[in-house]
Amino acid sequence: MRSPDPAALRVPVGADADRWTTRSPLRRVLLVAHNVTSAGRLLDVLPLFHDDFRVQLLVTTTGSSAFQGGLTDLFADLALPVLPWHQALTTPVDLAISASFGGQLAALNGKLTVLSHGVGYTKRLATADHTGTEPTFGLSPEWLLADGEPYVDGLVLSHPEQRERLRRACPAAEKAAVIAGDPAFDRMLAARPHRERYRRALGVRRGQRLVILNSTWNPEGFFGDGGGQDMLPGLLPRLAAELPADDYRLAAVLHPNIWHGHGPGQIRVWLDRARRGGLALIDPVHGWRQALLAADAVIGDFGAVSYYAAALGTPVLLAAHDQRRLDPEAPLADFVRQAPRLDPAAPLRPALERLLAEHQPLSGPAEFTTSAPGASATLLRRHFYALLDLPEPATPALLEPLPLPPYDPPRRTTPLRVRTRVRGTDIEIERSTDHPYAAGAAQLTAHLVAHLAVHEDTRDPSDLALADVIVRDDPPDDPRLGGPAAWTAEVLARHPHATLASYATGPHHCVARTRTHGLLTLTATPDADADPAAYASALHAWLTAGGTLPPGGVTLRVHTAGDAHPVRVHPARPHSAGEPPVTPPPDSGGATGRGSGGGGWLAGA
């Protein structure tokens, strides 16, 4: 007797599954994932089967997509029985749900419904055996018909506009069309009240603007090097230089096919410098919607995420606008024709400020993303259970709320050039990896203080030899560092050029040590919300400009991101005999750091 295929499941399906199963559900539902991108839409609708003991869920992958990376981990997280494709083709199921085409979907043994994994059906993509003009993916005979008839029992569309294009392109398949809204967009709409939480999760401070860089996966996209341009490598350092760190927060939402096609590790390698400058990489499956809700602006391309952002009313600036891969009749193509475009040769900060100030939402994205906002759960479950020939559960059909992402504030380990203007206890501050606006220096009045602030974990240790301010951010009880008092003393002893060391112990507090004032605590007042490292640089500027610290402390007003942030500065405690002494090294210049005199980076500006 031939032994069974070791890859085939025996439980809960298989030739002798009845012998081993504990329950015998009435129906089997097979989720068909082509890649992580399509699997994301299946995750959206999975809760529609929660708590139904009549249904056994199964999952498989066709193996037909070139992008197989990440599926193993995703299936492991789902913890559903995984059928190898050859077994899925021969196993009777009551309903198969796919969020893409490709593979032998027509050969599945059961009813089949297909969802869009993007914002409707918008792109041209040829089948493997197709030659000539590329058909519209999901709306053309090449994708929908087998032997002249539709092989899908349901083609889920989010808007009647898609049915009109389907009628023109493939009238035979119109009878399978089901208008059932957009579950991905509905989850965003339901989560809009939590926008501030998502911003705080990304460490966005009050007054900061969150700018999302978004790219779809093909060579003509923002991340790609096709289409006659390769913009991103040169744009990333300019963004870090031209957008002050305290005014802007940057994050990247990359299509899962970029992420898993090249490998997450490779993406991190390519974007290493940007990440050390504060760029956040957003989870392309579980975090992109929350990032869109948190965003103030999106620099994107012709992909679905840019369209979703516009549908939410967020300003979008197109960095890539090639329309050759789009169905020219799709609303997305119309959006790409109308949306403002990024001029890569022009200064970036004025372009963003102009986008934010002059933004007028286009009507198309909000209108055509879904014709049933908030109703997709009800419509989809009704459709699924009709195909299953089962009464719907008595409980309401609901989607899963978007999860609150983990706290991921920026950790900038690239050196920051800091320009300040001191007026009494008010300190204006601007920090970035470089200052491209040389003309701006002429506008700064008396008490100009400019310095270099460096994180101790900078990639280049020689940066620390030039730093005026050295910073760190860790829990105060980290035994590896010995605590803020010991660490600040050690840093100033090791780096004679530095005049201030700052250890951030939380999002609104840091401990600083200067050579002349010893250990100090900097505590933001309840109406302040800036980076503790900015407070430390403001303190350095104030002391360098001649500020005198009274015995009872002082309140400084740190101006950044268009707002004033009061921070209380006072001695941490009297110097104890056990605390390491810190004294200015000979000829160190006291509190005069690099850049505050003639030899600094701003000299001659």
C-alpha positions as CSV (number, residue, x, y, z in Angstrom):
1,M,0.0,0.0,0.0
2,R,1.3,3.4,-1.0
3,S,2.1,5.6,2.1
4,P,0.1,8.9,2.2
5,D,1.7,12.1,1.1
6,P,3.5,13.4,4.2
7,A,2.5,16.9,3.2
8,A,-1.2,16.2,3.0
9,L,-3.5,16.8,6.0
10,R,-5.3,13.9,7.6
11,V,-7.2,16.1,10.1
12,P,-9.6,17.9,9.8
13,V,-9.8,16.8,6.2
14,G,-8.4,13.7,4.5
15,A,-9.5,10.2,3.6
16,D,-10.0,9.1,7.2
17,A,-10.6,12.5,8.8
18,D,-13.9,11.4,10.4
19,R,-12.0,8.9,12.5
20,W,-9.9,11.6,14.1
21,T,-11.9,14.8,14.3
22,T,-13.6,15.9,17.5
23,R,-16.3,17.9,15.8
24,S,-17.9,17.6,12.5
25,P,-18.8,21.0,11.2
26,L,-21.5,21.4,8.5
27,R,-19.5,23.4,6.1
28,R,-15.8,23.9,5.1
29,V,-14.5,27.3,4.1
30,L,-11.2,27.4,2.3
31,L,-9.2,30.7,2.3
32,V,-7.0,30.9,-0.8
33,A,-3.9,33.1,-0.4
34,H,-1.7,33.8,-3.3
35,N,0.8,36.0,-1.4
36,V,0.9,38.2,1.7
37,T,-0.8,41.0,-0.2
38,S,-3.9,39.0,-0.9
39,A,-3.8,37.3,2.5
40,G,-4.2,40.7,4.1
41,R,-7.7,41.0,2.6
42,L,-8.6,37.5,3.8
43,L,-7.6,38.6,7.3
44,D,-10.1,41.4,7.0
45,V,-13.0,39.1,6.4
46,L,-12.0,36.2,8.7
47,P,-13.9,37.6,11.7
48,L,-17.2,37.1,9.8
49,F,-16.9,33.4,10.6
50,H,-16.0,33.8,14.3
51,D,-18.0,31.9,16.8
52,D,-19.8,29.7,14.2
53,F,-19.4,26.1,15.2
54,R,-20.9,25.0,11.9
55,V,-17.9,26.2,9.9
56,Q,-14.4,24.7,9.6
57,L,-11.8,27.1,8.2
58,L,-8.9,25.9,6.1
59,V,-6.2,27.8,4.3
60,T,-4.0,27.1,1.3
61,T,-1.8,28.9,-1.2
62,T,-1.9,28.4,-5.0
63,G,1.9,28.8,-5.3
64,S,1.3,30.7,-8.5
65,S,2.5,34.1,-7.2
66,A,6.1,35.1,-7.6
67,F,5.9,36.6,-4.1
68,Q,5.8,33.6,-1.7
69,G,7.9,35.3,1.1
70,G,6.1,35.9,4.4
71,L,3.3,33.4,3.8
72,T,4.8,30.7,6.1
73,D,5.0,33.2,9.0
74,L,1.5,34.5,8.3
75,F,0.0,31.0,8.2
76,A,1.8,30.2,11.4
77,D,0.2,33.2,13.0
78,L,-3.2,32.2,11.7
79,A,-2.8,28.7,13.1
80,L,-5.4,27.3,10.8
81,P,-5.0,23.9,9.1
82,V,-2.9,24.5,5.9
83,L,-3.7,22.4,2.9
84,P,-1.0,21.9,0.3
85,W,-2.4,23.1,-3.0
86,H,-2.6,19.7,-4.6
87,Q,-4.8,18.5,-1.7
88,A,-6.9,21.7,-1.8
89,L,-7.8,21.0,-5.4
90,T,-9.2,17.6,-4.6
91,T,-10.8,18.3,-1.2
92,P,-14.5,19.2,-1.4
93,V,-15.2,22.5,0.2
94,D,-18.4,24.5,0.5
95,L,-16.9,27.8,-0.2
96,A,-13.5,29.0,-1.3
97,I,-12.6,32.7,-0.8
98,S,-9.7,34.2,-2.7
99,A,-8.5,37.7,-2.8
100,S,-6.6,37.4,-6.1
101,F,-6.6,35.5,-9.4
102,G,-4.0,33.1,-10.6
103,G,-3.4,29.4,-10.1
104,Q,-6.0,26.8,-10.9
105,L,-8.9,28.5,-9.1
106,A,-11.3,27.1,-11.6
107,A,-10.3,23.5,-10.6
108,L,-11.3,24.0,-6.9
109,N,-13.9,21.6,-5.7
110,G,-16.6,24.0,-4.4
111,K,-18.1,27.4,-4.8
112,L,-15.7,30.2,-5.3
113,T,-15.9,33.9,-4.5
114,V,-13.1,36.5,-5.2
115,L,-12.4,39.7,-3.4
116,S,-10.3,42.6,-4.5
117,H,-7.1,42.9,-2.5
118,G,-6.7,46.6,-3.5
119,V,-8.9,49.6,-4.1
120,G,-11.2,47.8,-6.6
121,Y,-9.8,46.6,-9.9
122,T,-7.5,49.2,-11.4
123,K,-4.4,47.7,-12.9
124,R,-3.5,46.0,-16.1
125,L,-1.8,42.7,-15.8
126,A,-1.5,40.0,-18.4
127,T,-2.1,36.3,-17.7
128,A,0.9,34.0,-18.1
129,D,-0.2,32.9,-21.6
130,H,-1.4,36.3,-22.8
131,T,0.1,38.4,-25.5
132,G,-0.8,41.8,-26.8
133,T,-2.5,44.6,-24.8
134,E,-2.6,43.8,-21.1
135,P,-6.1,43.3,-19.8
136,T,-7.5,44.8,-16.6
137,F,-6.7,42.4,-13.8
138,G,-9.9,41.0,-12.4
139,L,-12.4,42.5,-14.9
140,S,-11.4,40.9,-18.2
141,P,-12.3,37.6,-19.9
142,E,-8.6,36.5,-19.5
143,W,-9.0,36.5,-15.7
144,L,-12.6,35.6,-15.3
145,L,-13.7,33.0,-17.9
146,A,-13.1,29.3,-18.4
147,D,-14.5,27.8,-21.6
148,G,-16.4,31.0,-22.1
149,E,-18.1,31.0,-18.8
150,P,-17.3,32.6,-15.5
151,Y,-15.7,30.2,-13.1
152,V,-16.4,32.4,-10.0
153,D,-19.7,32.2,-8.2
154,G,-19.1,35.6,-6.7
155,L,-17.0,38.6,-7.9
156,V,-17.0,41.1,-5.0
157,L,-16.9,44.7,-6.1
158,S,-16.8,47.7,-3.9
159,H,-18.7,50.2,-6.1
160,P,-21.1,50.0,-9.0
161,E,-18.5,51.8,-11.1
162,Q,-16.6,48.6,-11.2
163,R,-19.6,46.7,-12.4
164,E,-20.0,49.1,-15.3
165,R,-16.4,48.5,-16.4
166,L,-17.0,44.7,-15.9
167,R,-20.1,44.9,-18.2
168,R,-18.1,46.6,-20.9
169,A,-15.0,44.3,-20.6
170,C,-16.6,41.0,-19.8
171,P,-20.4,40.9,-20.0
172,A,-20.5,37.2,-19.4
173,A,-19.2,37.6,-15.9
174,E,-21.6,40.4,-14.8
175,K,-24.1,37.8,-13.3
176,A,-21.4,36.9,-10.7
177,A,-20.9,40.5,-9.6
178,V,-21.7,41.4,-6.0
179,I,-21.5,44.9,-4.7
180,A,-20.4,44.5,-1.1
181,G,-18.2,47.5,-0.1
182,D,-14.6,47.5,1.0
183,P,-13.7,45.9,4.4
184,A,-10.2,47.4,4.5
185,F,-11.6,50.9,4.1
186,D,-14.4,50.2,6.6
187,R,-11.9,49.2,9.2
188,M,-10.2,52.6,8.6
189,L,-13.4,54.5,8.9
190,A,-14.3,52.8,12.1
191,A,-10.8,53.6,13.5
192,R,-10.7,57.3,12.7
193,P,-11.5,58.3,16.3
194,H,-8.2,56.8,17.4
195,R,-6.1,58.9,15.1
196,E,-4.2,60.5,18.0
197,R,-3.4,57.2,19.5
198,Y,-1.9,56.0,16.3
199,R,0.1,59.2,16.1
200,R,1.4,58.7,19.7
201,A,2.3,55.1,18.8
202,L,4.6,56.5,16.2
203,G,6.0,59.1,18.6
204,V,4.5,62.0,16.7
205,R,4.7,65.1,19.0
206,R,2.2,68.0,19.2
207,G,2.7,70.2,16.2
208,Q,4.7,67.6,14.2
209,R,3.5,66.6,10.8
210,L,3.6,62.9,9.9
211,V,4.6,62.4,6.3
212,I,4.1,58.9,4.9
213,L,6.3,57.7,2.0
214,N,4.3,55.1,0.1
215,S,5.2,52.9,-2.8
216,T,3.5,50.1,-4.8
217,W,5.6,47.2,-5.9
218,N,6.5,47.6,-9.6
219,P,9.5,49.3,-11.1
220,E,7.6,52.4,-12.1
221,G,6.5,52.9,-8.4
222,F,8.1,55.4,-6.0
223,F,10.5,52.7,-4.6
224,G,11.3,51.4,-8.1
225,D,14.2,52.3,-10.4
226,G,12.2,52.0,-13.6
227,G,10.1,54.5,-15.5
228,G,13.1,56.6,-16.4
229,Q,13.8,57.7,-12.8
230,D,15.3,56.4,-9.5
231,M,14.2,59.1,-7.2
232,L,14.2,57.6,-3.7
233,P,17.9,57.2,-3.0
234,G,18.6,60.9,-3.5
235,L,15.3,62.0,-2.0
236,L,15.7,60.3,1.4
237,P,18.8,62.2,2.6
238,R,17.2,65.4,1.4
239,L,14.0,64.7,3.4
240,A,16.1,64.2,6.5
241,A,18.1,67.4,5.9
242,E,15.3,69.7,4.7
243,L,12.5,68.7,7.1
244,P,13.5,69.6,10.7
245,A,13.3,66.6,13.1
246,D,11.0,68.3,15.5
247,D,8.6,69.6,12.8
248,Y,8.3,66.4,10.8
249,R,8.1,62.6,11.4
250,L,8.7,60.3,8.5
251,A,7.4,56.8,7.9
252,A,7.4,54.4,5.0
253,V,4.6,52.2,3.9
254,L,5.9,49.7,1.3
255,H,3.8,47.3,-0.6
256,P,4.1,43.7,0.8
257,N,5.5,42.6,-2.6
258,I,8.4,45.0,-2.1
259,W,8.8,43.9,1.5
260,H,8.8,40.1,0.8
261,G,10.0,40.2,-2.7
262,H,13.4,41.7,-1.8
263,G,13.3,40.5,1.9
264,P,12.6,42.6,5.0
265,G,16.3,42.4,5.9
266,Q,17.3,43.9,2.5
267,I,14.8,46.7,2.9
268,R,16.2,47.6,6.2
269,V,19.7,47.5,4.7
270,W,18.7,49.8,1.9
271,L,17.0,52.2,4.3
272,D,19.5,52.0,7.1
273,R,20.7,55.6,6.9
274,A,17.1,56.9,6.7
275,R,16.1,54.7,9.7
276,R,19.0,56.0,11.8
277,G,17.7,59.5,10.8
278,G,14.3,58.7,12.2
279,L,12.3,57.0,9.4
280,A,9.8,54.4,10.6
281,L,9.2,51.3,8.6
282,I,5.5,50.4,8.9
283,D,4.3,46.8,9.0
284,P,2.9,46.3,5.5
285,V,0.1,43.9,6.7
286,H,-1.0,45.0,10.2
287,G,0.1,48.7,10.4
288,W,-0.4,50.5,7.2
289,R,-4.0,51.6,7.8
290,Q,-3.2,53.0,11.2
291,A,-0.3,54.9,9.7
292,L,-2.6,56.4,7.0
293,L,-5.0,57.5,9.6
294,A,-2.2,59.2,11.6
295,A,-0.7,60.9,8.5
296,D,-0.8,64.6,7.7
297,A,0.5,64.0,4.2
298,V,1.4,61.2,1.9
299,I,4.2,61.2,-0.7
300,G,3.2,58.3,-2.9
301,D,2.5,56.9,-6.3
302,F,-0.3,55.3,-8.3
303,G,-0.9,52.5,-5.9
304,A,-4.0,51.7,-3.8
305,V,-2.6,53.2,-0.6
306,S,-2.3,56.7,-2.1
307,Y,-5.9,56.4,-3.2
308,Y,-7.0,55.2,0.2
309,A,-5.2,58.2,1.7
310,A,-7.0,60.6,-0.6
311,A,-10.3,58.9,0.2
312,L,-9.6,59.7,3.9
313,G,-9.1,63.4,2.9
314,T,-5.3,63.3,3.4
315,P,-3.2,65.4,1.1
316,V,-1.3,63.3,-1.4
317,L,1.8,64.4,-3.4
318,L,2.6,62.0,-6.3
319,A,6.3,61.2,-6.6
320,A,5.6,58.6,-9.4
321,H,2.7,59.0,-11.7
322,D,3.2,56.5,-14.5
323,Q,-0.3,55.4,-15.7
324,R,0.7,52.7,-18.2
325,R,-0.2,50.0,-15.7
326,L,-3.6,51.4,-14.9
327,D,-6.9,50.9,-16.5
328,P,-7.5,54.4,-18.0
329,E,-11.2,54.2,-17.1
330,A,-10.5,53.4,-13.4
331,P,-11.0,56.1,-10.9
332,L,-7.5,55.6,-9.7
333,A,-6.2,56.6,-13.1
334,D,-8.3,59.7,-13.0
335,F,-6.9,60.5,-9.5
336,V,-3.3,60.1,-10.8
337,R,-4.1,62.5,-13.6
338,Q,-5.4,65.2,-11.2
339,A,-3.3,64.8,-8.0
340,P,-0.5,67.3,-7.4
341,R,3.0,66.1,-8.2
342,L,6.3,66.3,-6.4
343,D,9.0,68.2,-8.1
344,P,12.2,66.4,-7.0
345,A,14.4,69.3,-7.9
346,A,12.5,71.9,-5.8
347,P,12.9,72.5,-2.1
348,L,10.9,69.9,-0.2
349,R,9.8,71.8,2.9
350,P,8.0,74.6,0.9
351,A,6.4,72.0,-1.3
352,L,4.9,70.1,1.7
353,E,3.8,73.3,3.4
354,R,2.1,74.5,0.2
355,L,0.4,71.1,-0.1
356,L,-0.9,71.2,3.4
357,A,-2.0,74.9,3.1
358,E,-3.7,74.6,-0.3
359,H,-5.1,71.1,-0.1
360,Q,-8.6,70.6,-1.6
361,P,-9.7,67.0,-1.5
362,L,-10.6,65.5,-4.8
363,S,-14.1,64.1,-4.9
364,G,-13.3,60.9,-6.8
365,P,-11.5,58.9,-4.1
366,A,-14.1,59.4,-1.4
367,E,-16.9,58.7,-3.8
368,F,-15.5,55.6,-5.6
369,T,-13.6,53.7,-2.9
370,T,-16.9,52.2,-1.7
371,S,-20.6,52.7,-2.3
372,A,-21.5,51.1,1.1
373,P,-19.3,52.8,3.7
374,G,-19.5,50.9,7.0
375,A,-21.6,48.1,5.5
376,S,-19.1,45.7,4.1
377,A,-19.3,43.2,7.0
378,T,-23.1,42.9,6.7
379,L,-23.0,42.6,2.9
380,L,-20.1,40.2,2.7
381,R,-21.4,37.8,5.4
382,R,-24.8,37.8,3.7
383,H,-23.0,36.8,0.4
384,F,-20.8,34.2,2.0
385,Y,-23.6,32.5,3.9
386,A,-25.8,32.5,0.8
387,L,-23.1,30.5,-1.0
388,L,-22.8,28.2,2.0
389,D,-26.5,27.7,2.0
390,L,-26.6,28.4,5.8
391,P,-28.6,30.8,7.8
392,E,-26.4,33.7,9.1
393,P,-25.5,33.8,12.7
394,A,-27.9,35.8,14.8
395,T,-25.1,38.2,16.0
396,P,-24.2,41.3,14.1
397,A,-21.6,41.0,11.3
398,L,-18.6,42.9,12.5
399,L,-15.0,43.4,11.4
400,E,-12.0,43.4,13.8
401,P,-11.0,46.8,15.1
402,L,-7.6,47.9,13.9
403,P,-5.1,47.0,16.6
404,L,-3.1,49.7,18.4
405,P,0.4,49.4,17.0
406,P,3.4,49.1,19.4
407,Y,5.0,52.2,20.6
408,D,7.7,53.1,18.0
409,P,9.1,56.6,18.6
410,P,12.0,57.8,16.4
411,R,15.4,56.9,17.6
412,R,17.8,59.2,15.7
413,T,21.4,58.0,15.9
414,T,22.7,60.2,13.0
415,P,24.3,63.4,14.2
416,L,21.9,66.4,14.3
417,R,22.9,69.9,13.4
418,V,21.1,72.2,15.9
419,R,20.4,75.9,15.2
420,T,18.9,77.9,18.0
421,R,18.0,81.5,18.8
422,V,17.9,82.5,22.5
423,R,15.8,85.3,23.8
424,G,15.8,85.3,27.6
425,T,14.3,81.9,28.7
426,D,12.7,81.4,25.3
427,I,14.8,79.2,22.9
428,E,13.8,78.6,19.3
429,I,15.3,75.3,18.1
430,E,15.6,73.5,14.8
431,R,17.3,70.2,14.4
432,S,18.1,68.2,11.3
433,T,20.8,66.1,9.7
434,D,22.0,69.1,7.8
435,H,20.9,72.7,7.2
436,P,20.6,73.4,3.5
437,Y,19.2,76.9,4.1
438,A,22.4,79.0,4.4
439,A,20.5,82.2,3.8
440,G,18.5,81.5,6.9
441,A,21.4,82.1,9.2
442,A,21.5,85.8,8.2
443,Q,18.0,86.2,9.7
444,L,19.0,84.9,13.1
445,T,19.6,87.8,15.5
446,A,21.6,88.1,18.7
447,H,22.6,85.1,20.9
448,L,22.9,82.7,17.9
449,V,24.0,79.3,19.2
450,A,24.6,76.4,16.9
451,H,25.9,73.1,17.9
452,L,26.2,69.4,17.1
453,A,24.1,66.9,19.0
454,V,25.1,63.2,18.7
455,H,23.5,60.0,20.0
456,E,26.0,57.8,21.7
457,D,25.0,55.0,19.3
458,T,26.0,56.9,16.3
459,R,27.4,54.7,13.5
460,D,30.6,56.7,13.3
461,P,32.4,57.0,16.7
462,S,34.4,59.9,15.5
463,D,31.1,62.0,15.6
464,L,31.3,61.8,19.4
465,A,34.7,63.6,19.4
466,L,33.0,66.6,17.7
467,A,29.8,66.6,19.7
468,D,28.7,69.5,21.9
469,V,25.8,67.5,23.3
470,I,25.7,63.7,23.6
471,V,22.4,62.0,24.2
472,R,20.9,58.6,25.0
473,D,17.4,57.2,25.6
474,D,16.9,54.2,27.8
475,P,15.1,53.1,30.9
476,P,16.6,54.8,34.0
477,D,17.3,51.5,35.7
478,D,19.1,49.9,32.9
479,P,21.9,48.0,34.7
480,R,24.2,48.1,31.7
481,L,24.5,51.8,31.8
482,G,24.6,52.4,35.5
483,G,21.8,54.9,35.5
484,P,21.6,58.5,34.3
485,A,24.0,60.0,36.9
486,A,26.8,57.5,36.2
487,W,26.3,57.5,32.4
488,T,26.4,61.3,32.1
489,A,29.5,61.5,34.2
490,E,31.2,58.8,32.2
491,V,30.4,60.4,28.9
492,L,31.7,63.8,29.8
493,A,34.8,62.3,31.2
494,R,35.4,60.3,28.0
495,H,34.6,63.1,25.6
496,P,36.3,66.3,26.5
497,H,34.8,68.4,23.7
498,A,31.2,67.7,24.9
499,T,29.7,70.2,27.4
500,L,26.4,68.4,28.1
501,A,25.3,64.8,28.3
502,S,21.6,64.0,28.3
503,Y,19.9,60.7,29.3
504,A,16.2,60.6,28.3
505,T,14.3,58.5,30.8
506,G,10.9,58.8,29.2
507,P,9.0,60.7,26.6
508,H,8.8,63.9,28.6
509,H,11.8,63.8,30.9
510,C,15.6,63.6,30.8
511,V,18.6,63.9,33.1
512,A,21.4,66.1,31.9
513,R,24.9,66.9,33.2
514,T,26.9,70.0,32.4
515,R,30.5,70.6,33.4
516,T,29.6,73.7,35.3
517,H,26.2,72.8,36.8
518,G,26.5,69.2,37.6
519,L,23.5,66.9,37.4
520,L,20.1,68.5,36.3
521,T,16.7,67.2,35.7
522,L,14.6,68.4,32.8
523,T,10.9,67.8,33.2
524,A,8.3,68.9,30.7
525,T,5.2,70.6,32.0
526,P,1.8,69.0,31.2
527,D,1.3,71.5,28.3
528,A,4.6,70.6,26.7
529,D,5.2,67.8,24.1
530,A,8.7,67.9,22.5
531,D,11.6,65.5,22.3
532,P,13.6,65.4,25.5
533,A,16.8,65.6,23.4
534,A,15.5,68.9,22.0
535,Y,15.1,70.1,25.6
536,A,18.7,69.2,26.3
537,S,19.9,71.1,23.2
538,A,17.8,74.1,24.3
539,L,19.4,74.0,27.7
540,H,22.9,73.9,26.1
541,A,22.0,76.8,23.9
542,W,20.6,78.8,26.9
543,L,23.7,78.2,29.0
544,T,26.0,79.0,26.2
545,A,24.2,82.3,25.6
546,G,24.9,83.3,29.2
547,G,21.9,81.9,31.0
548,T,22.4,81.5,34.7
549,L,20.7,78.7,36.6
550,P,19.2,79.9,39.9
551,P,19.5,77.5,42.9
552,G,15.8,76.7,42.7
553,G,15.9,76.0,38.9
554,V,14.4,77.8,36.0
555,T,11.6,77.2,33.4
556,L,12.7,77.4,29.8
557,R,10.3,77.7,26.9
558,V,11.4,75.6,24.0
559,H,9.9,76.7,20.7
560,T,9.6,74.1,18.1
561,A,7.0,72.7,15.7
562,G,5.1,76.0,15.9
563,D,4.5,75.8,19.6
564,A,6.1,76.6,22.9
565,H,7.0,73.8,25.3
566,P,7.8,74.8,28.9
567,V,10.3,72.6,30.6
568,R,11.4,72.8,34.2
569,V,15.2,72.6,34.8
570,H,16.5,72.2,38.3
571,P,19.4,70.5,40.1
572,A,18.9,66.8,40.5
573,R,20.3,66.6,44.0
574,P,23.2,67.9,46.0
575,H,26.5,66.4,44.9
576,S,27.3,63.4,47.0
577,A,30.6,62.0,47.9
578,G,30.0,58.9,45.9
579,E,29.1,60.7,42.6
580,P,32.0,60.9,40.1
581,P,33.3,64.5,39.8
582,V,33.1,66.1,36.3
583,T,35.3,69.1,35.6
584,P,35.9,70.9,32.3
585,P,39.1,69.7,30.6
586,P,41.9,72.2,30.1
587,D,41.1,74.7,27.2
588,S,37.8,73.0,26.5
589,G,36.1,76.4,26.2
590,G,33.7,75.7,29.0
591,A,30.1,75.7,27.6
592,T,31.2,77.0,24.2
593,G,30.7,74.0,22.0
594,R,31.5,73.3,18.4
595,G,29.6,75.6,16.1
596,S,29.1,78.3,18.7
597,G,32.4,80.0,17.8
598,G,34.3,80.7,14.6
599,G,35.3,77.1,14.0
600,G,31.8,75.6,14.0
601,W,29.8,74.2,11.1
602,L,27.9,77.5,10.7
603,A,31.0,79.6,10.4
604,G,30.7,81.9,7.4
605,A,27.0,81.3,7.0
